[in-house]
Amino acid sequence: MTRVFALAAFVGSVFAFVSASHGALFQYTASLNGGNESPANGSPATGSVEVDYNDAAHTLRLFGSFSGFPAGDTTQAAHIHAATSSPLTGTAGVATVAPAFPGFPLGVTSGAFDSTLDLTMTSSWNGSYITAHGGTTSGAETALAMALAAQESYFNIHTVNVGGGEIRGFLMPVPEPATFGLAALGALGLFAMRARTKSAR
């Protein structure tokens, strides 16, 4: 039994360390397709994106890939839209820099990207988004952080043939390390209860 509690203490300390070291990082992912557009379309293209928001460093990293756009239907723009009036539905204006953030491949039918935006710089934002949120980058960052947390933001890729957006996906939170730590502690608790029951027989 002592061994069980020692293991529980170890898992708890690891959980605390991981939580502290990742406390400022919020991760979101989205699967991109035409069915997620509003209105939905039958595009054969698909893609995926991960967005890592660091509220201490004030950065937003976007990375992922896309493929399957028909020949000639090349990428024209890509950015985050926020905030919709309801989670996981509707449309919203462009939040991040337009037409696309640095490093996003334009004029192609497939590609990959990895770019980090400095949210303290006006060049990382759509000007109208800053204006709508107090006229400062800090106001824009706060608004986007809230939209991400509320699942009211989406990543959209616009193309020559579908200028309003051909594939998109709402950004969903990735479970934090805390979730896995708690699950491990729960499993240890069940193991301890089972061991106690056996020893009582």
PyMOL commands that set and color helices and strands:
alter all, ss='L'
color gray80, all
select helices_A, chain A and resi 2-21+34-36+122-124+127-132+137-149+177-200
alter helices_A, ss='H'
color red, helices_A
select strands_A, chain A and resi 25-33+46-54+59-67+75-82+111-118+153-159+167-170+172-173
alter strands_A, ss='S'
color yellow, strands_A
deselect
rebuild
show_as cartoon
